[in-house]
Structure formats: structure tokens, C-alpha cells
Amino acid sequence: MKLPNKLFNYGESIISKFPIILKILEQKKYLTIYELYEHVITHFNDITEFIDTVECLYALNKIEYNNKLRRIYYVV
């Protein structure tokens, strides 16, 4: 997980990717993880960086996962 520090500036950190994912989820409401990744693939270096970002957003209660629908959504 890349967080801003002496080695990684803000632009290289996963924190800078939060708004990208949140904007997509605001527009689309419910998406599967794969659908979300298809929308943001150009903004991430690899799948690991994407998963780390999604995990952080979930830990911060900014997104939720609906087990029944198997979709993630933005928490207002």
C-alpha cells in the first residue's frame, strides 16, 4: 500500500485515487468490483493498487458492499 511519505508523493499514493473511484460510484450508484475496475483501469498501475484503494475506502466507511447484489456503492 502506497501512502504519501519521503519515497512516494501524494500523486503516487493511493490516497490520490480516492476521488476517482468515488466520482464513478456517485454517477453509477451500484457497480461490481470488475465494472468499477473497467471504469478506472487507466488511472491505476496494476490491480493491486486498485484493490488497496478500494480496501481503504471500505475501511474509512466511504463505500459499502452489498452481499445480496454483489455490488459496491458510495455511502453518503
C-alpha positions in Angstrom: 0.0 0.0 0.0 1.5 3.3 -1.1 0.9 6.2 1.3 2.5 9.6 1.0 5.9 9.7 2.6 9.6 10.5 1.7 9.6 7.9 -1.1 6.1 8.5 -2.6 4.5 11.9 -3.2 0.8 12.4 -3.0 0.2 11.8 -6.7 1.8 8.4 -6.5 -0.1 7.4 -3.4 -3.4 5.5 -3.2 -5.0 8.5 -1.4 -4.9 10.5 -4.6 -7.0 7.8 -6.3 -9.9 8.1 -3.8 -11.8 10.8 -5.7 -11.6 8.9 -9.0 -13.4 5.9 -7.5 -15.9 8.0 -5.5 -16.9 10.1 -8.6 -17.6 6.9 -10.6 -19.7 5.5 -7.8 -21.6 8.7 -7.4 -22.6 8.6 -11.0 -23.3 4.9 -11.4 -24.7 4.1 -7.9 -24.1 0.3 -7.8 -21.2 -1.5 -9.6 -19.5 -4.8 -9.3 -15.8 -4.7 -8.5 -15.0 -5.7 -12.1 -17.2 -3.0 -13.6 -15.6 -0.4 -11.4 -12.2 -1.5 -12.4 -13.1 -1.3 -16.0 -14.1 2.4 -15.5 -10.8 3.3 -13.7 -8.2 1.0 -15.2 -6.3 3.9 -16.9 -5.7 5.6 -13.5 -4.1 2.6 -11.8 -0.7 0.9 -12.4 -2.0 -2.5 -11.5 -4.8 -4.4 -9.9 -3.1 -4.5 -6.5 -3.1 -0.7 -6.4 -6.8 -0.7 -7.2 -7.7 -3.3 -4.6 -5.7 -1.4 -1.9 -7.6 1.8 -2.8 -11.0 0.0 -2.6 -10.0 -1.6 0.8 -9.0 1.8 2.2 -12.3 3.4 1.1 -14.2 0.5 2.7 -12.2 0.8 5.9 -13.0 4.5 6.0 -16.7 3.7 5.5 -16.8 5.7 2.2 -18.1 2.7 0.3 -20.1 -0.4 1.2 -20.5 -3.8 -0.3 -24.0 -5.3 -0.7 -23.7 -9.1 -0.4 -27.1 -9.7 -1.9 -26.5 -7.7 -5.0 -22.7 -8.4 -5.0 -22.2 -4.7 -5.8 -20.3 -1.8 -4.1 -21.8 1.6 -3.6 -20.9 5.1 -2.4 -22.0 5.9 1.2 -23.3 9.4 1.5 
